[in-house]
C-alpha cells in the first residue's frame, strides 16, 4: 500500500477557519481513495514532530459518514503500551499534563496559558514552556511542548468529528477542567 508524506503549516486563526482549512487540505491532497496512507507533518521543533495519519480511526459514533478523521502521532514518544504507542488520546494528554503540574505547579501556569492559546486558535510562546518536561511510559523525558502541540491537533480532530453546532473541542476542554488541569 503506498504512503504519501506531506508537510503543512496551519494558517487558520479561529476554529471554523482551521476546520475548513484542514478539510480542504485533506480534500486537495488525497486524490486516490483506494487505500494509501497519508502522513501530514504539521508541527516540528528540536527533532520532534506532530504527524497526522489518514485514514484515521474508524468512527462509529457520532458521525460514521464523516471521512475527515485522522490520528495524531508524536514519533519517538511512547504514550501507551498497547495500540499505536505514539498516538496520544485524551487520557494520555491528561496523564502527561498532570505529571508536569504535580512536579512543577508554578511552571505549569505557563503550560495552562499555552493550552488556553491553542484552545482559542491563537499562537503561543514556545519559550515559556521550554524548561518543562514529562516522562513517557518508558520514563524517557520529552519537552511538554509536544503534549501541547498534540493537544492542539486533538482539539482540531474533535472539531472535525463533532461538526457545528456541536463542539468536540469544548468536550475535551471540559475534560481538562475536570482533571484540574485548566482553571
Secondary structure, 3 states (H helix, E strand, C coil): CCEEEEECCCCCCCHHHHHHHHHHHHHHHCCCCCCCEEEEEEEEECCEEEEEEECCCCCCCCCCCCCCCCEEECCCCCCCCCCCCCCCCHHHHHHHHHHHHHHCHHHHHHHHHHHHHHHCCCCCCHHHHCCCEEECCCCCEEECHHHHHHHHHHHHHHHHHCCCCCCHHHHHHHHHHHCCCCC
